[in-house]
Amino acid sequence: MNIFIAGLSFKVNDADLANLFEEYGSISSAKVITDRQSGRSKGYGFVEIEDEEAAAKAISELNGAEYDGRTISVSEAKPREERPRRDFGGGGYNRNSGGGGYNRNRY
């Protein structure tokens, strides 16, 4: 089961997260999500525990608990939704459009 943890201290790393959850069962992975550019923690992460019962126990016992001076929220992770790609293009050239202030067809 994949578990979502929010409200983490920015000092918490992957190993800290794994240590927090390892008493509940065998952990497949533990990952604190970081900003791509700065490398700084975003304050949330994911832990994957193989045993469903152990994962449920970890969620119930750790949700609302204090960890590293912060109250964390722990829940089952929801599948990531596919979001449509955003179009940042300005569009193509169209003879009939003004083109943003300069209209070739005007003269």
VOKOLMI-374256 format. One record per residue (C-alpha): residue number from 0; residue in three letters; x, y, z. Coordinates in nm, 2 decimals, always signed. Layout:
[NUM,ALA,[X,Y,Z]];
...
//
This chain:
[0,MET,[+0.00,+0.00,+0.00]];
[1,ASN,[+0.13,+0.35,-0.09]];
[2,ILE,[+0.10,+0.60,+0.20]];
[3,PHE,[+0.10,+0.98,+0.16]];
[4,ILE,[+0.26,+1.18,+0.44]];
[5,ALA,[+0.20,+1.56,+0.46]];
[6,GLY,[+0.33,+1.83,+0.70]];
[7,LEU,[+0.68,+1.70,+0.72]];
[8,SER,[+0.96,+1.92,+0.85]];
[9,PHE,[+1.19,+2.04,+0.57]];
[10,LYS,[+1.48,+1.87,+0.74]];
[11,VAL,[+1.33,+1.52,+0.71]];
[12,ASN,[+1.49,+1.30,+0.44]];
[13,ASP,[+1.42,+0.96,+0.28]];
[14,ALA,[+1.60,+0.77,+0.55]];
[15,ASP,[+1.42,+0.95,+0.83]];
[16,LEU,[+1.09,+0.87,+0.67]];
[17,ALA,[+1.18,+0.50,+0.63]];
[18,ASN,[+1.29,+0.49,+1.00]];
[19,LEU,[+0.95,+0.63,+1.11]];
[20,PHE,[+0.76,+0.36,+0.93]];
[21,GLU,[+0.98,+0.06,+0.95]];
[22,GLU,[+0.84,-0.05,+1.29]];
[23,TYR,[+0.51,-0.12,+1.11]];
[24,GLY,[+0.63,-0.35,+0.84]];
[25,SER,[+0.86,-0.42,+0.55]];
[26,ILE,[+0.91,-0.09,+0.35]];
[27,SER,[+0.95,-0.11,-0.03]];
[28,SER,[+1.03,+0.26,-0.06]];
[29,ALA,[+1.04,+0.59,+0.12]];
[30,LYS,[+1.07,+0.92,-0.07]];
[31,VAL,[+1.05,+1.28,+0.05]];
[32,ILE,[+0.94,+1.49,-0.25]];
[33,THR,[+1.18,+1.78,-0.33]];
[34,ASP,[+1.18,+2.08,-0.55]];
[35,ARG,[+1.35,+2.01,-0.89]];
[36,GLN,[+1.54,+2.34,-0.90]];
[37,SER,[+1.63,+2.40,-0.54]];
[38,GLY,[+1.65,+2.04,-0.41]];
[39,ARG,[+1.46,+2.16,-0.10]];
[40,SER,[+1.19,+1.94,+0.05]];
[41,LYS,[+0.83,+2.02,-0.04]];
[42,GLY,[+0.72,+1.90,+0.31]];
[43,TYR,[+0.55,+1.58,+0.19]];
[44,GLY,[+0.65,+1.23,+0.09]];
[45,PHE,[+0.54,+0.87,+0.02]];
[46,VAL,[+0.61,+0.54,+0.19]];
[47,GLU,[+0.52,+0.20,+0.04]];
[48,ILE,[+0.45,-0.08,+0.28]];
[49,GLU,[+0.40,-0.43,+0.14]];
[50,ASP,[+0.15,-0.56,+0.40]];
[51,GLU,[-0.19,-0.39,+0.38]];
[52,GLU,[-0.27,-0.45,+0.75]];
[53,ALA,[+0.06,-0.30,+0.86]];
[54,ALA,[+0.01,+0.00,+0.64]];
[55,ALA,[-0.34,+0.05,+0.78]];
[56,LYS,[-0.20,+0.04,+1.13]];
[57,ALA,[+0.07,+0.29,+1.04]];
[58,ILE,[-0.19,+0.53,+0.90]];
[59,SER,[-0.42,+0.51,+1.20]];
[60,GLU,[-0.14,+0.55,+1.45]];
[61,LEU,[+0.07,+0.81,+1.28]];
[62,ASN,[-0.21,+1.04,+1.14]];
[63,GLY,[-0.21,+1.35,+1.36]];
[64,ALA,[+0.11,+1.25,+1.54]];
[65,GLU,[+0.40,+1.49,+1.60]];
[66,TYR,[+0.72,+1.42,+1.42]];
[67,ASP,[+1.03,+1.64,+1.42]];
[68,GLY,[+0.83,+1.92,+1.58]];
[69,ARG,[+0.54,+1.91,+1.33]];
[70,THR,[+0.20,+1.75,+1.32]];
[71,ILE,[+0.19,+1.51,+1.02]];
[72,SER,[-0.11,+1.39,+0.82]];
[73,VAL,[-0.09,+1.03,+0.71]];
[74,SER,[-0.33,+0.87,+0.46]];
[75,GLU,[-0.35,+0.62,+0.18]];
[76,ALA,[-0.21,+0.77,-0.13]];
[77,LYS,[-0.46,+0.83,-0.42]];
[78,PRO,[-0.35,+0.73,-0.77]];
[79,ARG,[-0.20,+1.02,-0.96]];
[80,GLU,[-0.45,+1.18,-1.20]];
[81,GLU,[-0.35,+1.23,-1.56]];
[82,ARG,[-0.36,+1.60,-1.62]];
[83,PRO,[-0.38,+1.73,-1.97]];
[84,ARG,[-0.07,+1.90,-2.09]];
[85,ARG,[-0.08,+2.27,-2.08]];
[86,ASP,[-0.03,+2.45,-2.41]];
[87,PHE,[+0.21,+2.74,-2.37]];
[88,GLY,[+0.22,+2.81,-2.74]];
[89,GLY,[+0.11,+3.13,-2.89]];
[90,GLY,[-0.06,+2.97,-3.18]];
[91,GLY,[+0.04,+2.97,-3.54]];
[92,TYR,[+0.03,+3.25,-3.79]];
[93,ASN,[-0.31,+3.33,-3.93]];
[94,ARG,[-0.35,+3.58,-4.21]];
[95,ASN,[-0.68,+3.69,-4.09]];
[96,SER,[-0.57,+3.77,-3.73]];
[97,GLY,[-0.41,+4.10,-3.63]];
[98,GLY,[-0.11,+3.93,-3.48]];
[99,GLY,[-0.09,+4.14,-3.17]];
[100,GLY,[-0.08,+4.51,-3.26]];
[101,TYR,[+0.08,+4.49,-3.61]];
[102,ASN,[-0.15,+4.40,-3.89]];
[103,ARG,[+0.03,+4.34,-4.22]];
[104,ASN,[-0.29,+4.34,-4.41]];
[105,ARG,[-0.37,+4.70,-4.31]];
[106,TYR,[-0.13,+4.88,-4.54]];
//
